[in-house]
Amino acid sequence: MSRWSLIGGVVIVILISGCGNKGIYIEETNTVGEALVEEAVEVEQEEDTLSGQNFKAFFKDYFSFSDEEILLVNQVRNHIDQNYWKHLKQNYTPLIKKKLGKYLSANLNQKLEKQFVHSEIYLPKWVQINDYAVSGQAQIENITIKSIKDLGESMAYEIVVETKSKCYPLPFFNNQYEWSDEVGYWTKKVSSEEKNIEIESEITNHYLFSKLNNDEIKLEQSFVIITEKGKDLKIKQINQSEAWKVAPEKQQQSLDTQYINRIPYRKKVWHDEAVMIQKVFNTLITFNQDDINYYNSAYDEDALAFEKMWADVGLGDIITIDKKHYKAAFSKAIIPNKDEVITSRRTNEEIVCSPSVYSTKNQPRFIVTIPVETLLNNNEIVYYNYKYFVGLEDGRVEFIQFLDMEKCIDEQKEEMNESEEYVEAEGFTN
């Protein structure tokens, strides 16, 4: 997926006190309530160009199609018969005119009365992002104009829209919808019942979660809007930015995501989450060989023994054990003492925690980096940055996955042994 960088995000690092004098750094950026409009710095606004503010109301309406309306306006019927014209007159044209008509050029409005304009108006669609089916219905968080080009009689605006979009685990979507060759799009299953079903959706090929709620995902969606010249918004064409790369049938079948970039749902880690994550890793770091043996034995025994083990080390109130999937959620690899490492301890540098791109509204996900001093079996002291992928749900740790252990260079070793003073966490991105 292509990545667009937004302007105006101020990175702040906060120190939260924890056990002893050690804490955890949280990367935080500004949040927005109402839709925030930003202009790219390289764009020079002229008299006959529009600003992001001009597009704010349009995109609010553009992403306001309901799930049911999205099924209707995205139908591409190949047979020109009675149903073809009936769908045009009763669904396609009135829905688009109701939502977007006032923003469209006179010529495009006239075309809508007589024909489908799929190549001129790209409409919100269902798309597949990782293990989710993401609805075209969304709330606008941010609008950024990336570039403006003069096309003679028209203007081309390259725009990135940050959205909060409804999402569902793929098995749930497939239980509710099916592909129809007749209408050229998804249709709702007649026999499908509206109910919450148990979903098993794989996260980063390891952990399975089994809870379905009203969830949301955050995306950056890129468009090219062709407009008439002038101070009023009159749209001649709406396309997603990478339309030329994907065949039309794939655009319809939820596989077209070239114009979409997934971003973390939240731009900050909440205080309670940070304290919880810090407590878990402060405990894991202090595990001696007896603790490790207990962990491994309980892991091999069953979920009840494994749950008791967490309670015995003082973390029973913040760790969630799923009896079916606990081995995938908390593998033996999360123990810091591994391979040649005999013992490990926290250094004076703080834990860094930042939101992951795999976060959703109900499934907070974080990348956690822990600076550690280790003693190897050859008596050598080596400094590492341990990296973990951590998931929370309902205020408890749902899973921990070990990602990597990066050996520190000499300059980093000196920093890790310095006094505990406020330090910016630089260069840590997802």
C-alpha positions, -999 to +999 in steps of 0.1 A: +000+000+000+013+035-007+019+056+023+009+093+025+025+114+052+002+139+069+014+173+080+008+188+114+012+158+137+032+169+168+051+141+185+052+143+223+069+119+246+056+115+282+072+098+311+050+078+334+063+066+367+062+029+374+079+004+397+109+020+414+123+048+393+118+032+359+090+043+337+076+040+302+077+064+273+045+069+253+046+084+218+016+107+214+003+129+186-024+155+185-060+142+183-089+157+164-126+160+171-143+176+141-128+169+107-095+187+105-084+202+072-048+204+063-030+218+032+002+203+020+031+227+023+042+224-013+008+235-026+005+271-035-031+283-033-041+306-062-073+325-068-090+297-089-079+268-066-100+252-039-089+246-003-093+216+019-123+233+035-141+232+002-139+194+002-149+189+039-187+188+034-183+167+002-163+139+018-186+139+048-215+131+025-193+109+002-187+085+031-222+087+045-237+059+023-251+032+046-240-005+042-272-012+024-268+018+000-232+008-008-246-026-020-269-008-043-248+020-058-219-003-066-238-028-087-224-032-122-250-049-143-238-064-176-272-072-192-291-042-205-326-053-197-356-042-177-338-047-144-308-026-157-330+005-163-350-001-131-320-002-110-306+030-126-339+049-121-349+036-086-315+032-069-283+043-086-293+078-098-314+090-069-290+078-042-260+095-058-279+127-065-292+128-030-258+124-014-235+141-040-256+159-066-249+194-053-212+189-056-212+175-091-208+195-124-239+201-145-227+177-172-221+149-147-255+154-132-271+152-166-252+120-174-265+104-142-301+108-155-294+086-185-265+062-177-242+046-151-210+066-147-188+040-129-156+053-145-163+089-136-176+085-100-157+060-079-179+053-049-171+039-014-169+001-014-163-028+008-126-036+010-105-063+026-078-050+049-058-077+066-084-099+084-112-074+082-139-065+058-141-028+059-172-009+050-173+022+027-192+040+054-169+062+075-164+092+096-139+119+084-110+126+107-087+146+085-084+159+049-050+168+033-045+182-002-013+167-014-010+184-048-029+206-073-025+204-110-039+228-137-053+208-166-064+237-187-101+238-183-101+217-152-081+213-119-069+180-105-067+177-067-047+148-051-064+144-017-058+121+013-087+115+036-082+100+071-112+080+081-127+059+109-143+030+091-166+003+102-150-031+101-159-068+106-139-100+108-139-116+074-158-148+086-186-125+098-188-106+065-188-139+046-217-151+068-237-121+059-229-114+023-222-133-010-210-123-044-236-120-072-225-123-108-259-110-118-255-076-102-217-075-103-214-068-066-220-082-031-255-089-020-269-097+014-276-134+020-313-141+023-309-168+049-284-149+070-295-139+105-284-107+122-266-121+152-232-120+168-214-152+159-181-164+173-153-153+150-118-167+148-096-142+129-059-146+127-038-117+139-003-115+124-005-153+117-004-162+153-032-151+177-069-159+173-094-137+189-130-146+193-150-115+201-172-095+178-183-060+186-192-028+168-156-022+157-138+004+136-105+007+118-086+039+108-074+044+073-058+070+049-076+069+016-062+087-014-082+102-042-078+123-074-107+148-078-111+166-111-131+198-108-142+227-129-121+259-125-136+284-101-142+291-064-172+267-061-167+230-059-181+214-091-167+179-096-162+164-130-146+131-119-139+112-087-112+085-087-091+067-062-055+075-067-043+041-079-072+032-102-050+023-132-032-005-113-063-027-105-087-043-129-123-032-126-135-066-115-110-065-086-122-031-076-157-046-072-146-077-053-131-058-023-095-066-034-086-030-045-067-015-016-039+002-035-052+036-026-057+028+011-031+028+039-040+015+074-029+036+103-031+032+141-066+037+154-054+058+183-025+083+183-016+077+219-014+051+246-036+057+276-020+060+310-037+029+325-026+009+294+010+021+298+011+012+335-003-022+328+022-030+300+050-018+322+040-040+351+038-071+329+073-066+314+089-056+347+077-090+360+088-110+329+123-094+330+128-105+366+120-142+359+147-165+372+152-201+361+126-214+386+100-189+373+108-200+337+104-236+346+070-229+362+059-209+332+069-237+308+053-265+329+020-246+333+020-238+296+024-275+287-002-286+313-034-268+304-052-234+305-061-236+342-026-243+353-013-215+330-039-191+344-028-199+380+008-193+370+000-157+360-019-152+393+010-166+413+034-140+397+010-112+405-005-106+371-037-126+373-059-095+373-045-080+341-039-111+319-067-127+299-064-165+293-084-179+265-087-216+271-087-224+234-059-201+222-037-194+252-007-211+237-008-189+206-014-158+227+015-163+252+041-185+236+073-195+255+092-171+232+081-141+253+104-150+281+135-127+279+160-153+290+165-173+258+192-189+238+225-179+254+209-154+278+212-165+315+198-135+332+184-101+321+175-068+338+160-035+328+184-007+321+179+029+331+164+037+297+127+036+296+103+012+278+089+028+246+053+020+237+036+031+206+002+023+189+004-003+162-012-001+127-031-033+136-051-015+162-089-012+160-114+006+182-120-025+203-086-041+198-058-018+210-024-031+197+010-018+206+047-022+197+067-023+229+105-018+230+124-028+262+161-019+267+177-049+285+211-057+299+218-095+296+244-119+310+253-146+284+264-181+293+300-171+284+298-144+311+296-116+285+273-087+291+253-077+261+227-050+257+195-056+236+163-039+227+136-065+230+105-058+209+071-072+215+036-070+199+010-066+226-028-067+224-054-055+249-091-061+251-116-050+278-087-034+298-066-066+301-037-080+282-050-104+255-018-116+240+020-109+239+041-119+209+079-117+208+091-099+177+128-093+178+159-087+200+182-061+185+218-059+197+228-024+208+258-006+194+284+010+218+268+044+217+234+029+227+251+010+256+264+043+270+230+059+268+213+029+285+237+032+315+232+070+319+211+085+346+173+085+342+166+118+327+139+128+302+148+116+268+129+118+235+121+085+218+133+092+183+126+074+151+103+047+165+075+043+139+052+015+129 
